[in-house]
Amino acid sequence: MVENNELRKVGLKVTLPRVKILQILDTAAQRHMSAEDVYKALMDAGEDVGLATVYRVLTQFEAAGLVERHNFDGGHAVFELSDGEHHDHMINVDSGEVIEFIDLEIERRQKAIAAEHGFDLVDHKMVLYVSKRK
């Protein structure tokens, strides 16, 4: 089972709550989920996992590098599975929808700006807050 191997690979013991939460994150149509979203999905699936356990497991997953936590404007955290692929985000301020995008020109430009100032770009996070054109 892939979930079991992923947990073992990052040094986490395989437990039913961890496996179920990893499955939810892996199979959900929604790629960015809050702890409450994960909890609701577990309840909808008939799983008996408490909200405190969901928070604890997501924090463990973050520390192990399995998920990334994002705190977009609005304050609450959302989590997405780490896939090793860099991408940036747009947040629709009207609906709260999170849209992922990759723009190689922006990536090149950011590296060039860092170099112009005598630095190597190590990492970055870009979040664009957008509203549908009327």
Contacts in CASP RR format, 6 or more apart in sequence:
PFRMAT RR
TARGET T0000
AUTHOR 0000-0000-0000
METHOD contacts of the structure
MODEL  1
MVENNELRKVGLKVTLPRVKILQILDTAAQRHMSAEDVYKALMDAGEDVG
LATVYRVLTQFEAAGLVERHNFDGGHAVFELSDGEHHDHMINVDSGEVIE
FIDLEIERRQKAIAAEHGFDLVDHKMVLYVSKRK
1 19 0 8 1.000
2 26 0 8 1.000
3 14 0 8 1.000
3 18 0 8 1.000
3 19 0 8 1.000
3 22 0 8 1.000
3 23 0 8 1.000
3 26 0 8 1.000
4 14 0 8 1.000
4 19 0 8 1.000
6 22 0 8 1.000
6 66 0 8 1.000
7 13 0 8 1.000
7 14 0 8 1.000
7 18 0 8 1.000
7 19 0 8 1.000
7 22 0 8 1.000
8 14 0 8 1.000
10 64 0 8 1.000
10 65 0 8 1.000
10 66 0 8 1.000
11 64 0 8 1.000
12 18 0 8 1.000
12 60 0 8 1.000
12 61 0 8 1.000
12 64 0 8 1.000
17 49 0 8 1.000
17 53 0 8 1.000
17 54 0 8 1.000
17 57 0 8 1.000
18 57 0 8 1.000
18 60 0 8 1.000
18 61 0 8 1.000
20 42 0 8 1.000
20 45 0 8 1.000
20 47 0 8 1.000
20 49 0 8 1.000
21 38 0 8 1.000
21 42 0 8 1.000
21 49 0 8 1.000
21 54 0 8 1.000
21 57 0 8 1.000
21 58 0 8 1.000
21 61 0 8 1.000
22 61 0 8 1.000
22 66 0 8 1.000
24 33 0 8 1.000
24 38 0 8 1.000
24 41 0 8 1.000
24 42 0 8 1.000
24 45 0 8 1.000
25 33 0 8 1.000
25 38 0 8 1.000
25 67 0 8 1.000
25 79 0 8 1.000
25 80 0 8 1.000
25 81 0 8 1.000
26 81 0 8 1.000
28 37 0 8 1.000
28 41 0 8 1.000
30 37 0 8 1.000
31 80 0 8 1.000
31 81 0 8 1.000
31 98 0 8 1.000
31 100 0 8 1.000
32 70 0 8 1.000
32 78 0 8 1.000
32 79 0 8 1.000
32 80 0 8 1.000
32 98 0 8 1.000
33 41 0 8 1.000
33 78 0 8 1.000
33 79 0 8 1.000
33 80 0 8 1.000
34 76 0 8 1.000
34 77 0 8 1.000
34 78 0 8 1.000
34 79 0 8 1.000
35 51 0 8 1.000
35 54 0 8 1.000
35 55 0 8 1.000
35 58 0 8 1.000
35 77 0 8 1.000
35 79 0 8 1.000
36 51 0 8 1.000
37 78 0 8 1.000
38 54 0 8 1.000
38 58 0 8 1.000
38 79 0 8 1.000
39 49 0 8 1.000
39 50 0 8 1.000
39 51 0 8 1.000
39 54 0 8 1.000
42 49 0 8 1.000
42 50 0 8 1.000
42 54 0 8 1.000
58 67 0 8 1.000
58 69 0 8 1.000
58 79 0 8 1.000
61 67 0 8 1.000
61 79 0 8 1.000
62 68 0 8 1.000
62 69 0 8 1.000
62 79 0 8 1.000
65 82 0 8 1.000
66 81 0 8 1.000
66 82 0 8 1.000
67 79 0 8 1.000
67 80 0 8 1.000
67 81 0 8 1.000
67 82 0 8 1.000
68 79 0 8 1.000
68 80 0 8 1.000
68 81 0 8 1.000
68 82 0 8 1.000
69 77 0 8 1.000
69 78 0 8 1.000
69 79 0 8 1.000
70 77 0 8 1.000
70 78 0 8 1.000
70 79 0 8 1.000
70 80 0 8 1.000
70 89 0 8 1.000
70 98 0 8 1.000
70 127 0 8 1.000
71 77 0 8 1.000
72 78 0 8 1.000
72 89 0 8 1.000
72 91 0 8 1.000
72 98 0 8 1.000
72 127 0 8 1.000
73 91 0 8 1.000
73 93 0 8 1.000
73 129 0 8 1.000
78 98 0 8 1.000
85 102 0 8 1.000
86 102 0 8 1.000
86 107 0 8 1.000
87 100 0 8 1.000
87 101 0 8 1.000
87 102 0 8 1.000
88 100 0 8 1.000
88 101 0 8 1.000
88 102 0 8 1.000
88 103 0 8 1.000
88 106 0 8 1.000
88 125 0 8 1.000
88 126 0 8 1.000
88 127 0 8 1.000
88 128 0 8 1.000
89 98 0 8 1.000
89 99 0 8 1.000
89 100 0 8 1.000
89 101 0 8 1.000
89 126 0 8 1.000
89 127 0 8 1.000
89 128 0 8 1.000
90 98 0 8 1.000
90 99 0 8 1.000
90 100 0 8 1.000
90 101 0 8 1.000
90 127 0 8 1.000
90 128 0 8 1.000
90 129 0 8 1.000
90 130 0 8 1.000
91 97 0 8 1.000
91 98 0 8 1.000
91 99 0 8 1.000
91 127 0 8 1.000
91 128 0 8 1.000
91 129 0 8 1.000
91 130 0 8 1.000
92 98 0 8 1.000
92 99 0 8 1.000
92 130 0 8 1.000
92 131 0 8 1.000
92 132 0 8 1.000
93 129 0 8 1.000
93 130 0 8 1.000
93 131 0 8 1.000
94 131 0 8 1.000
94 132 0 8 1.000
99 130 0 8 1.000
106 126 0 8 1.000
110 121 0 8 1.000
110 124 0 8 1.000
111 121 0 8 1.000
114 120 0 8 1.000
114 121 0 8 1.000
115 121 0 8 1.000
END
